[in-house]
Amino acid sequence: MPKPEAAKTENKPKEKAKKKASGVSVLYKVEGDKVSRARPTCERCGPGYFMADHDSRYTCGHCGFTRYKQK
């Protein structure tokens, strides 16, 4: 008696996750002739060090300073 064959699965290509935009273009917004910063700068490190935007807080990757968002 022949053995039953195992169910074959189709090889579908996996969908690639879209990369988030990174670099300087994410940190600034251009509104008309004015350029504004999209994220706050670190209070300890000074201008030039942007803070990472998390769900409930901003965090500096350079010194570790954390500022919580107001609800």
N, CA, C and O atoms as a printed pandas DataFrame, in Angstrom:
     atom_number atom_name residue_name chain_id  residue_number  x_coord  y_coord  z_coord
0              1         N          MET        A               1    0.831   -1.169    0.000
1              2        CA          MET        A               1    0.000    0.000    0.000
2              3         C          MET        A               1    0.889    1.250    0.000
3              4         O          MET        A               1    1.777    1.365    0.844
4              5         N          PRO        A               2    0.666    2.188   -0.933
5              6        CA          PRO        A               2    1.524    3.378   -0.983
6              7         C          PRO        A               2    1.255    4.323    0.182
7              8         O          PRO        A               2    0.128    4.448    0.661
8              9         N          LYS        A               3    2.320    4.981    0.619
9             10        CA          LYS        A               3    2.196    5.947    1.720
10            11         C          LYS        A               3    1.576    7.244    1.207
11            12         O          LYS        A               3    1.876    7.656    0.086
12            13         N          PRO        A               4    0.719    7.900    1.994
13            14        CA          PRO        A               4    0.152    9.181    1.555
14            15         C          PRO        A               4    1.234   10.253    1.560
15            16         O          PRO        A               4    2.080   10.301    2.453
16            17         N          GLU        A               5    1.190   11.098    0.561
17            18        CA          GLU        A               5    2.182   12.172    0.456
18            19         C          GLU        A               5    1.837   13.305    1.422
19            20         O          GLU        A               5    0.667   13.613    1.646
20            21         N          ALA        A               6    2.848   13.900    1.970
21            22        CA          ALA        A               6    2.650   15.027    2.880
22            23         C          ALA        A               6    2.104   16.216    2.091
23            24         O          ALA        A               6    2.415   16.388    0.912
24            25         N          ALA        A               7    1.310   17.013    2.739
25            26        CA          ALA        A               7    0.732   18.179    2.076
26            27         C          ALA        A               7    1.855   19.119    1.653
27            28         O          ALA        A               7    2.714   19.481    2.457
28            29         N          LYS        A               8    1.836   19.501    0.404
29            30        CA          LYS        A               8    2.871   20.385   -0.111
30            31         C          LYS        A               8    2.461   21.843    0.136
31            32         O          LYS        A               8    1.300   22.218   -0.021
32            33         N          THR        A               9    3.422   22.622    0.513
33            34        CA          THR        A               9    3.167   24.047    0.698
34            35         C          THR        A               9    3.817   24.803   -0.444
35            36         O          THR        A               9    4.897   24.443   -0.914
36            37         N          GLU        A              10    3.157   25.836   -0.875
37            38        CA          GLU        A              10    3.705   26.646   -1.961
38            39         C          GLU        A              10    4.764   27.591   -1.408
39            40         O          GLU        A              10    4.615   28.129   -0.311
40            41         N          ASN        A              11    5.804   27.784   -2.153
41            42        CA          ASN        A              11    6.844   28.722   -1.763
42            43         C          ASN        A              11    6.483   30.098   -2.290
43            44         O          ASN        A              11    6.680   30.401   -3.466
44            45         N          LYS        A              12    5.955   30.919   -1.408
45            46        CA          LYS        A              12    5.589   32.280   -1.786
46            47         C          LYS        A              12    6.706   33.212   -1.334
47            48         O          LYS        A              12    7.253   33.040   -0.245
48            49         N          PRO        A              13    7.045   34.179   -2.146
49            50        CA          PRO        A              13    8.070   35.131   -1.702
50            51         C          PRO        A              13    7.540   35.963   -0.546
51            52         O          PRO        A              13    6.385   36.390   -0.556
52            53         N          LYS        A              14    8.388   36.192    0.447
53            54        CA          LYS        A              14    7.997   36.981    1.606
54            55         C          LYS        A              14    7.959   38.452    1.229
55            56         O          LYS        A              14    8.763   38.928    0.427
56            57         N          GLU        A              15    7.009   39.158    1.824
57            58        CA          GLU        A              15    6.935   40.601    1.585
58            59         C          GLU        A              15    8.023   41.276    2.402
59            60         O          GLU        A              15    8.203   40.983    3.584
60            61         N          LYS        A              16    8.736   42.171    1.767
61            62        CA          LYS        A              16    9.788   42.888    2.454
62            63         C          LYS        A              16    9.189   44.056    3.222
63            64         O          LYS        A              16    8.279   44.732    2.744
64            65         N          ALA        A              17    9.711   44.279    4.410
65            66        CA          ALA        A              17    9.256   45.404    5.219
66            67         C          ALA        A              17    9.825   46.690    4.623
67            68         O          ALA        A              17   10.987   46.748    4.220
68            69         N          LYS        A              18    8.989   47.706    4.577
69            70        CA          LYS        A              18    9.446   48.985    4.043
70            71         C          LYS        A              18   10.343   49.662    5.059
71            72         O          LYS        A              18   10.045   49.685    6.253
72            73         N          LYS        A              19   11.430   50.207    4.580
73            74        CA          LYS        A              19   12.350   50.909    5.455
74            75         C          LYS        A              19   11.806   52.289    5.769
75            76         O          LYS        A              19   11.211   52.956    4.922
76            77         N          LYS        A              20   12.023   52.695    6.998
77            78        CA          LYS        A              20   11.644   54.043    7.386
78            79         C          LYS        A              20   12.693   55.004    6.849
79            80         O          LYS        A              20   13.875   54.671    6.765
80            81         N          ALA        A              21   12.250   56.182    6.493
81            82        CA          ALA        A              21   13.188   57.181    6.000
82            83         C          ALA        A              21   14.136   57.565    7.138
83            84         O          ALA        A              21   13.707   57.750    8.276
84            85         N          SER        A              22   15.391   57.680    6.827
85            86        CA          SER        A              22   16.362   58.057    7.838
86            87         C          SER        A              22   17.284   59.115    7.262
87            88         O          SER        A              22   17.316   59.346    6.053
88            89         N          GLY        A              23   18.020   59.742    8.137
89            90        CA          GLY        A              23   18.948   60.761    7.706
90            91         C          GLY        A              23   18.486   62.147    8.099
91            92         O          GLY        A              23   17.584   62.310    8.921
92            93         N          VAL        A              24   19.101   63.121    7.513
93            94        CA          VAL        A              24   18.847   64.509    7.875
94            95         C          VAL        A              24   17.466   64.970    7.428
95            96         O          VAL        A              24   16.884   65.853    8.058
96            97         N          SER        A              25   16.930   64.395    6.361
97            98        CA          SER        A              25   15.645   64.852    5.839
98            99         C          SER        A              25   14.500   64.597    6.814
99           100         O          SER        A              25   13.469   65.264    6.726
100          101         N          VAL        A              26   14.649   63.656    7.738
101          102        CA          VAL        A              26   13.606   63.362    8.710
102          103         C          VAL        A              26   13.621   64.376    9.853
103          104         O          VAL        A              26   12.588   64.612   10.479
104          105         N          LEU        A              27   14.757   64.967   10.126
105          106        CA          LEU        A              27   14.910   65.839   11.279
106          107         C          LEU        A              27   14.424   67.263   11.044
107          108         O          LEU        A              27   14.240   68.011   12.004
108          109         N          TYR        A              28   14.213   67.648    9.811
109          110        CA          TYR        A              28   13.797   69.013    9.493
110          111         C          TYR        A              28   12.538   69.002    8.645
111          112         O          TYR        A              28   12.303   68.065    7.883
112          113         N          LYS        A              29   11.724   70.054    8.779
113          114        CA          LYS        A              29   10.551   70.261    7.939
114          115         C          LYS        A              29   10.698   71.609    7.239
115          116         O          LYS        A              29   11.075   72.607    7.855
116          117         N          VAL        A              30   10.396   71.620    5.950
117          118        CA          VAL        A              30   10.477   72.856    5.175
118          119         C          VAL        A              30    9.053   73.357    4.968
119          120         O          VAL        A              30    8.223   72.667    4.377
120          121         N          GLU        A              31    8.780   74.553    5.455
121          122        CA          GLU        A              31    7.467   75.179    5.318
122          123         C          GLU        A              31    7.665   76.514    4.625
123          124         O          GLU        A              31    8.044   77.504    5.250
124          125         N          GLY        A              32    7.406   76.526    3.335
125          126        CA          GLY        A              32    7.618   77.759    2.572
126          127         C          GLY        A              32    9.094   78.079    2.506
127          128         O          GLY        A              32    9.883   77.296    1.979
128          129         N          ASP        A              33    9.470   79.233    3.042
129          130        CA          ASP        A              33   10.876   79.654    3.070
130          131         C          ASP        A              33   11.547   79.340    4.405
131          132         O          ASP        A              33   12.745   79.574    4.566
132          133         N          LYS        A              34   10.791   78.818    5.353
133          134        CA          LYS        A              34   11.340   78.572    6.687
134          135         C          LYS        A              34   11.652   77.093    6.873
135          136         O          LYS        A              34   10.967   76.227    6.328
136          137         N          VAL        A              35   12.695   76.818    7.652
137          138        CA          VAL        A              35   13.084   75.460    8.010
138          139         C          VAL        A              35   12.891   75.327    9.513
139          140         O          VAL        A              35   13.414   76.136   10.279
140          141         N          SER        A              36   12.138   74.301    9.946
141          142        CA          SER        A              36   11.917   74.080   11.364
142          143         C          SER        A              36   12.380   72.677   11.739
143          144         O          SER        A              36   12.433   71.780   10.897
144          145         N          ARG        A              37   12.708   72.505   12.999
145          146        CA          ARG        A              37   13.164   71.204   13.485
146          147         C          ARG        A              37   11.957   70.347   13.826
147          148         O          ARG        A              37   11.018   70.823   14.464
148          149         N          ALA        A              38   11.971   69.091   13.409
149          150        CA          ALA        A              38   10.854   68.188   13.667
150          151         C          ALA        A              38   10.916   67.598   15.077
151          152         O          ALA        A              38    9.876   67.266   15.646
152          153         N          ARG        A              39   12.098   67.465   15.644
153          154        CA          ARG        A              39   12.281   66.904   16.975
154          155         C          ARG        A              39   13.033   67.888   17.847
155          156         O          ARG        A              39   13.759   68.738   17.333
156          157         N          PRO        A              40   12.871   67.786   19.173
157          158        CA          PRO        A              40   13.610   68.690   20.053
158          159         C          PRO        A              40   15.089   68.322   20.124
159          160         O          PRO        A              40   15.474   67.186   19.845
160          161         N          THR        A              41   15.898   69.285   20.496
161          162        CA          THR        A              41   17.321   69.020   20.704
162          163         C          THR        A              41   17.551   68.684   22.170
163          164         O          THR        A              41   16.726   69.014   23.023
164          165         N          CYS        A              42   18.650   68.041   22.458
165          166        CA          CYS        A              42   18.965   67.628   23.822
166          167         C          CYS        A              42   19.308   68.856   24.665
167          168         O          CYS        A              42   20.031   69.748   24.222
168          169         N          GLU        A              43   18.778   68.883   25.886
169          170        CA          GLU        A              43   19.038   70.002   26.788
170          171         C          GLU        A              43   20.453   69.961   27.358
171          172         O          GLU        A              43   21.018   71.009   27.672
172          173         N          ARG        A              44   21.024   68.790   27.493
173          174        CA          ARG        A              44   22.388   68.652   28.014
174          175         C          ARG        A              44   23.441   68.857   26.932
175          176         O          ARG        A              44   24.416   69.579   27.140
176          177         N          CYS        A              45   23.246   68.223   25.779
177          178        CA          CYS        A              45   24.263   68.224   24.727
178          179         C          CYS        A              45   24.228   69.485   23.882
179          180         O          CYS        A              45   25.248   69.877   23.316
180          181         N          GLY        A              46   23.069   70.126   23.788
181          182        CA          GLY        A              46   22.968   71.364   23.035
182          183         C          GLY        A              46   22.504   71.136   21.603
183          184         O          GLY        A              46   22.133   70.025   21.225
184          185         N          PRO        A              47   22.531   72.213   20.807
185          186        CA          PRO        A              47   22.062   72.098   19.425
186          187         C          PRO        A              47   22.927   71.140   18.618
187          188         O          PRO        A              47   24.141   71.062   18.808
188          189         N          GLY        A              48   22.284   70.422   17.722
189          190        CA          GLY        A              48   22.999   69.458   16.906
190          191         C          GLY        A              48   22.769   68.031   17.345
191          192         O          GLY        A              48   23.059   67.102   16.591
192          193         N          TYR        A              49   22.252   67.830   18.550
193          194        CA          TYR        A              49   21.937   66.500   19.045
194          195         C          TYR        A              49   20.428   66.386   19.183
195          196         O          TYR        A              49   19.842   66.889   20.141
196          197         N          PHE        A              50   19.809   65.725   18.225
197          198        CA          PHE        A              50   18.371   65.550   18.239
198          199         C          PHE        A              50   18.002   64.384   19.140
199          200         O          PHE        A              50   18.786   63.454   19.328
200          201         N          MET        A              51   16.801   64.447   19.692
201          202        CA          MET        A              51   16.316   63.397   20.578
202          203         C          MET        A              51   15.453   62.425   19.787
203          204         O          MET        A              51   14.730   62.826   18.875
204          205         N          ALA        A              52   15.532   61.149   20.141
205          206        CA          ALA        A              52   14.732   60.112   19.489
206          207         C          ALA        A              52   13.294   60.227   19.969
207          208         O          ALA        A              52   13.044   60.510   21.140
208          209         N          ASP        A              53   12.349   60.007   19.061
209          210        CA          ASP        A              53   10.932   60.137   19.369
210          211         C          ASP        A              53   10.345   58.763   19.632
211          212         O          ASP        A              53   10.192   57.970   18.702
212          213         N          HIS        A              54   10.009   58.463   20.895
213          214        CA          HIS        A              54    9.371   57.219   21.278
214          215         C          HIS        A              54    7.901   57.495   21.569
215          216         O          HIS        A              54    7.447   58.631   21.425
216          217         N          ASP        A              55    7.153   56.475   21.975
217          218        CA          ASP        A              55    5.723   56.637   22.223
218          219         C          ASP        A              55    5.427   57.673   23.307
219          220         O          ASP        A              55    4.603   58.565   23.104
220          221         N          SER        A              56    6.083   57.562   24.435
221          222        CA          SER        A              56    5.760   58.420   25.569
222          223         C          SER        A              56    6.917   59.308   26.013
223          224         O          SER        A              56    6.828   59.971   27.046
224          225         N          ARG        A              57    8.007   59.325   25.237
225          226        CA          ARG        A              57    9.177   60.076   25.695
226          227         C          ARG        A              57   10.087   60.451   24.536
227          228         O          ARG        A              57    9.982   59.898   23.441
228          229         N          TYR        A              58   10.982   61.401   24.792
229          230        CA          TYR        A              58   12.076   61.744   23.898
230          231         C          TYR        A              58   13.363   61.333   24.594
231          232         O          TYR        A              58   13.509   61.564   25.794
232          233         N          THR        A              59   14.303   60.727   23.869
233          234        CA          THR        A              59   15.534   60.247   24.461
234          235         C          THR        A              59   16.729   60.677   23.617
235          236         O          THR        A              59   16.691   60.604   22.389
236          237         N          CYS        A              60   17.789   61.125   24.285
237          238        CA          CYS        A              60   19.027   61.491   23.597
238          239         C          CYS        A              60   19.892   60.240   23.480
239          240         O          CYS        A              60   20.141   59.562   24.476
240          241         N          GLY        A              61   20.346   59.934   22.274
241          242        CA          GLY        A              61   21.193   58.774   22.067
242          243         C          GLY        A              61   22.632   59.021   22.452
243          244         O          GLY        A              61   23.412   58.079   22.588
244          245         N          HIS        A              62   22.993   60.281   22.629
245          246        CA          HIS        A              62   24.374   60.626   22.953
246          247         C          HIS        A              62   24.636   60.515   24.450
247          248         O          HIS        A              62   25.597   59.865   24.862
248          249         N          CYS        A              63   23.789   61.144   25.272
249          250        CA          CYS        A              63   24.029   61.155   26.716
250          251         C          CYS        A              63   23.008   60.350   27.507
251          252         O          CYS        A              63   23.233   60.081   28.687
252          253         N          GLY        A              64   21.884   59.954   26.891
253          254        CA          GLY        A              64   20.885   59.155   27.581
254          255         C          GLY        A              64   19.817   59.959   28.294
255          256         O          GLY        A              64   18.985   59.383   28.996
256          257         N          PHE        A              65   19.817   61.267   28.134
257          258        CA          PHE        A              65   18.824   62.124   28.780
258          259         C          PHE        A              65   17.432   61.766   28.249
259          260         O          PHE        A              65   17.266   61.565   27.046
260          261         N          THR        A              66   16.423   61.684   29.143
261          262        CA          THR        A              66   15.063   61.328   28.759
262          263         C          THR        A              66   14.117   62.427   29.223
263          264         O          THR        A              66   14.178   62.883   30.364
264          265         N          ARG        A              67   13.242   62.840   28.311
265          266        CA          ARG        A              67   12.206   63.812   28.638
266          267         C          ARG        A              67   10.862   63.179   28.273
267          268         O          ARG        A              67   10.659   62.763   27.132
268          269         N          TYR        A              68    9.940   63.107   29.248
269          270        CA          TYR        A              68    8.648   62.474   29.025
270          271         C          TYR        A              68    7.678   63.461   28.394
271          272         O          TYR        A              68    7.702   64.653   28.698
272          273         N          LYS        A              69    6.825   62.950   27.512
273          274        CA          LYS        A              69    5.842   63.774   26.828
274          275         C          LYS        A              69    4.677   64.079   27.761
275          276         O          LYS        A              69    4.315   63.269   28.614
276          277         N          GLN        A              70    4.103   65.253   27.583
277          278        CA          GLN        A              70    2.921   65.628   28.348
278          279         C          GLN        A              70    1.692   64.999   27.716
279          280         O          GLN        A              70    1.569   65.001   26.491
280          281         N          LYS        A              71    0.791   64.468   28.505
281          282        CA          LYS        A              71   -0.427   63.855   27.975
282          283         C          LYS        A              71   -1.539   64.848   27.865
283          284         O          LYS        A              71   -2.639   64.498   27.436
